[in-house]
Amino acid sequence: EDGNDYRETSPPAMNKSVDLNAHQVRMILHYLVGEHEIGEADRKKHAHLEQEPSTTYIKFFYFTFCALNFFAIAAKTGRKRAPGARTFVNIIKSYGKANGPDIIDMINLLKAEKAALDNRKVDKAKDLYNKAILGFAEGKFYLMEAIAYERLGLALHRAKDANGCETALLTSLSRFETYGATLKVNQLRKTYPCLFKTEQ
């Protein structure tokens, strides 16, 4: 009947794919608004869904944000390593060997995140962030471009590069606004009020 819930009438495998897709959306939202610990707790709670059938793209982006979340937690807590990210980075790399999506820009972003945990490697991280940004821009992948600019800005902040940090974060804000990520725009303005109050 028309009033039936979609999950009640779909095949079990499709239901699981819908579950993972919804879980992926939650993971991305937690990541965007800086709720990294909550995102990781949610991932652990629903880890069984990672083995369920789904599309290549849903799994690819889900695992990418799992890895990004681990790097963000490590950076936030001042750690120089994010061992929890390794498993997901290896899974992401495997997609590039099986006719999956083009992964080079994502890999550059993840490599940048790893390098950025060590201030001695900030130049390497900056180069990798910029490579990822260029690739995302050329591919019109604006959400990931905005994320890469933000992560670059935060890495430069930790490296005490105030001018570079400001430029990257202002560009990130502009890209998120263009993409329509209102929650993220609000989070950036709330987190960095002094930076954004005069950017008009």
C-alpha positions in Angstrom: 0.0 0.0 0.0 1.0 3.6 -0.6 1.2 4.2 3.2 3.6 1.4 3.8 7.1 2.3 5.0 9.7 1.9 2.3 11.8 -0.4 4.5 8.9 -2.8 5.0 8.5 -3.4 1.3 12.2 -3.5 0.2 14.3 -6.6 -0.2 16.6 -7.1 2.8 19.8 -6.3 0.9 18.3 -3.0 -0.2 17.2 -2.2 3.3 20.8 -2.7 4.5 22.1 -0.3 1.7 19.6 2.3 2.9 20.8 1.8 6.4 24.5 2.4 5.4 23.5 5.4 3.3 21.7 6.9 6.3 24.7 6.1 8.5 27.0 7.7 6.0 24.9 10.9 6.0 25.1 11.0 9.8 28.9 10.5 9.7 29.3 13.4 7.2 27.1 15.7 9.3 29.0 15.0 12.5 32.2 15.6 10.7 31.1 18.9 9.1 30.0 20.4 12.4 33.1 19.2 14.3 31.4 16.5 16.3 34.2 14.0 15.7 34.0 12.0 18.9 30.2 11.6 18.4 30.8 10.6 14.8 33.3 7.9 15.9 30.9 6.6 18.6 28.1 6.4 16.0 30.4 4.5 13.7 31.3 2.0 16.3 27.6 1.5 17.2 26.7 0.7 13.6 30.0 -0.9 12.5 28.1 -4.0 11.4 26.7 -2.0 8.5 30.2 -1.7 7.0 30.0 -5.3 5.8 26.6 -5.0 4.2 26.0 -4.8 0.4 25.9 -1.2 -0.9 27.1 0.8 -3.9 30.8 1.5 -4.5 30.3 5.2 -4.1 28.4 5.0 -0.8 31.1 2.8 0.7 33.9 4.8 -0.8 32.7 8.1 0.8 31.7 6.5 4.0 35.2 5.0 4.5 36.7 8.3 3.5 34.9 10.2 6.2 35.7 7.4 8.7 39.4 8.1 8.0 39.0 11.8 8.0 37.3 11.7 11.3 40.2 9.8 12.9 42.6 12.4 11.6 40.5 15.2 12.9 40.3 13.6 16.4 44.1 13.2 16.4 44.7 16.8 15.4 42.1 18.0 17.9 43.8 16.2 20.8 47.4 17.0 19.8 48.4 13.5 18.8 51.0 12.9 16.0 49.4 9.7 14.8 45.9 8.5 13.9 46.3 4.7 13.8 42.6 4.2 13.6 42.6 5.8 10.2 45.0 3.2 8.6 42.4 0.5 8.1 40.0 2.8 6.3 42.8 4.4 4.2 43.8 0.9 3.0 40.2 0.1 2.1 39.9 3.4 0.1 43.1 2.6 -1.8 41.7 -0.8 -2.8 38.9 1.0 -4.7 41.4 2.4 -7.0 42.4 -1.1 -8.0 39.0 -2.3 -8.9 37.5 0.1 -11.4 36.3 2.3 -8.5 36.1 6.1 -8.4 39.1 8.2 -9.1 40.8 8.3 -5.7 43.9 10.3 -6.2 42.5 13.6 -4.8 41.1 11.8 -1.7 44.4 10.0 -1.1 46.2 13.3 -1.3 43.8 14.8 1.2 44.3 11.9 3.6 48.1 12.0 3.1 47.9 15.7 3.9 46.0 15.0 7.1 48.6 12.5 8.2 51.5 14.8 7.5 49.7 17.7 9.2 49.8 15.9 12.5 53.5 16.6 12.7 54.4 20.3 12.5 57.8 19.4 11.1 56.0 18.2 8.0 53.7 21.2 7.5 55.3 22.1 4.1 54.6 18.5 2.8 51.1 18.7 4.2 50.5 22.1 2.6 51.7 20.7 -0.8 49.4 17.7 -0.5 46.4 19.8 0.6 46.9 22.1 -2.4 47.1 19.1 -4.8 43.9 17.8 -3.4 42.2 21.2 -3.6 43.2 21.6 -7.2 41.9 18.2 -8.1 38.6 18.7 -6.3 38.2 22.1 -8.0 38.8 20.7 -11.4 36.4 17.9 -10.8 33.8 20.4 -9.4 33.7 18.5 -6.2 33.0 21.6 -4.1 32.2 20.0 -0.8 35.6 18.2 -0.6 37.3 21.3 -1.9 35.8 23.3 1.0 36.8 20.6 3.5 40.4 20.5 2.2 40.6 24.3 2.5 39.4 24.1 6.1 41.8 21.3 7.0 44.6 23.3 5.4 43.7 26.3 7.5 43.6 24.4 10.7 47.0 22.8 9.9 48.5 26.2 9.3 46.9 27.4 12.6 48.7 24.7 14.5 51.9 25.7 12.7 51.5 29.3 13.8 51.0 30.6 10.2 48.3 33.2 10.9 48.1 34.7 7.4 48.0 31.3 5.7 45.4 30.1 8.2 43.2 33.1 7.6 43.3 32.9 3.8 42.5 29.1 3.8 39.6 29.4 6.3 38.1 32.4 4.5 38.2 30.5 1.3 36.7 27.5 3.0 33.8 29.5 4.2 33.2 30.9 0.7 33.2 27.4 -0.7 30.9 26.0 1.9 28.5 29.0 1.3 28.6 28.2 -2.5 27.9 24.6 -1.8 25.0 25.5 0.5 26.3 23.8 3.6 24.5 26.1 6.0 25.3 24.1 9.1 29.0 24.2 8.3 29.0 27.9 7.6 27.3 28.5 10.9 29.8 26.3 12.7 32.8 28.1 11.2 31.4 31.5 12.1 30.7 30.4 15.6 34.1 28.8 16.1 36.1 31.6 14.5 34.1 34.8 15.2 37.1 37.1 15.2 38.2 35.8 11.8 34.9 36.1 10.1 33.3 39.2 11.6 35.0 41.6 9.1 35.3 39.3 6.1 32.4 41.1 4.4 
